Amino acid sequence: MLNFISLLKNEQMKLYSRFATWSMYIILAVILFAGALIVFVFDNIDEQTYNDNWKEQLAQENEELLEVNEEVEYFGFDSEIAINEYHIENDVKPLPYDAWQFTLENAGLSMIISLFTIIVAAGIISNEYRWGTIKLLLIRPISRTKILFSKFVSVLLFSITMLAFLFIISLVIGAIFFGINGWNPSLVQMGTDGVEEVSIFAEIFTQYGLNMVNLVMMATFAFMISTLFRSSAMAIGLAIFLMFTGNSIIGFVAEYDWAKYILFANTNLNQYFGSGSPVMDGMTLGFSITVLVVYFVLFLLVSWFTFTKRDIAGN
Amino acid sequence: MTASMELQDVHKSIGNKQIIKGLNFSIKRGEVFGFLGPNGAGKTTTIRMMVGLMKITSGDIKINGLSIKHNFKEAIQHVGAIVENPEMYPFMSGWNNLKHYARMIPGITDERIKEVIRLVGLEKAIHEKVGKYSLGMRQRMGIAQALLHKPSILILDEPTNGLDPAGIREIRTYIRNLAEQEQVSVIVSSHLLSEIELMCDRIGIIKNGELITVEEVQDTNTENDHVTVKLDVDDNEKVKSILQDQLELEAKIVQDRVVANLPKRIVPQLVRKLVEEDIAIYEVAVERSRLEDKFFELIGENTIA
């Protein structure tokens, strides 16, 4: 155990000794700042806040929405209306836009973290081959299995660190631009069984957590490709391509029953929460989790098998 | 006394091709063993099998009696190695590079790291990035990482590759010191006899995956050893007859040179004689050791890298 921690320390040292890693944090911070600036300048937040007559304001808003609803056939505002009614009935005043909501919206940025994690996962094995340091790494009294898993755990550590960074920086930048409504305000939203009031903190936690699923699966995939082909470019390319086209692929083959066994039909667990609906009939949360676990184990087994059995030959 | 390293009928096949065809030899404690052969003879493959980077197809390699196949962790603990070039992480300082390898073996203190840095003379540059180091400095870093855990066997694959003569000389001194003072067994591979001849106690010659011969390296040619002398003189025929008639030696003319085989102690006598006979001498070339002859004989043209 002690030397596993030493191995993790080594991997983190190698990771953070390079500017490329730090530039990922800088890019993320810049995107957050730019996002906050755009919301601050272009969305007139003052107009959206409600005064003492907020109940009347909401009622009027609902009337307007109803009119639109009658004109438009497919795209309704049913859930917005229901949420407004909930506010009026339960005497809950809508809170103005603040750092918490900004943070919640930024859960979507975990896509960028996925991208960065893929880059790190794709390089962590193949770079050792490229630098030639793999030879010095594997002639120590440590099994290859342990070295491989220390690298995989390092990738996960990196993504968790980055997610924590996203959360904290969002909250700080959000608080500077929009202020903050206490430590744990609640949020009224559409749930599985109609309108519900939830803790915004819990909601942020759920959203970030669900996005982690996709992130971990793609990172594990990139890790496998990188171990298999010893090429980070190939691993990055393939993983990013699949990440962006995965949903379209599902769209093409959705009519077939076997499509539900494809990884990408299952990575978005949001389909089982809130107002979401499953990609295909007959899919449940339990089913998706099983499929994900099978893929996860398979990716790691392939990595492990190639890494421990392979001869380290000359270039 | 058990051997430091013992190769037992080691075979390696890749696909259908047999690369190593049954190597059997052992290395004694405190000995410097040269592993010589042309490029592609199987030196690097053998070294990679010794340190567990490549799997052994059949046979086994024992390190201090421990099988590298079955007791990898215990066996490799006794080995320090540089395989081909001493590659380091260029974006980290020398210190962090050594710290990195030190963390992988239990019981290496910062004190020990400093000691090794002093030993290879890198104190001044140790906090600079390795990317800025010269090849010679990286070669020293390579030796430093190999010595961190006080191994009883040191394996150096082509340690003189790309070094200038001064660097080669320096490495030679290190290696001799380690073997003589610390009783470390050293295995050095090379494709050039001239570069390792002076540091080795024994040299094994490998060609096409087979060990052709293992030769003891004698310190210097003794007075009674026979050497081949090539003479560049103005009158070949006259010199030939002097050699044959007056000194009673076999002589022949090859490529406009008079060539003779004689005991080394005769050489001064021969030169004096020729001078007395008023012969103009342009060159007296004494062919080098028997080993080099043997090497050329065995390896042939292949020695050019």
Interface residues (C-beta under 8 A of the other chain):
Chain A: L2 N3 S6 L7 K9 N10 M13 K14 S17 R18 W131 G132 T133 K135 L136 L137 L138 I139 R140 P141 I142 S143 K309 D311 I312 A313 G314
Chain B: I14 T44 T45 R48 V51 G52 L53 M54 K55 F72 K73 E74 I76 Q77 V79 A81 I82 V83 E84 N85 E87 M88 Y89 P90 F91 M92 N96 K99 H100 Y101 R103 M104 I105 P106 Q145
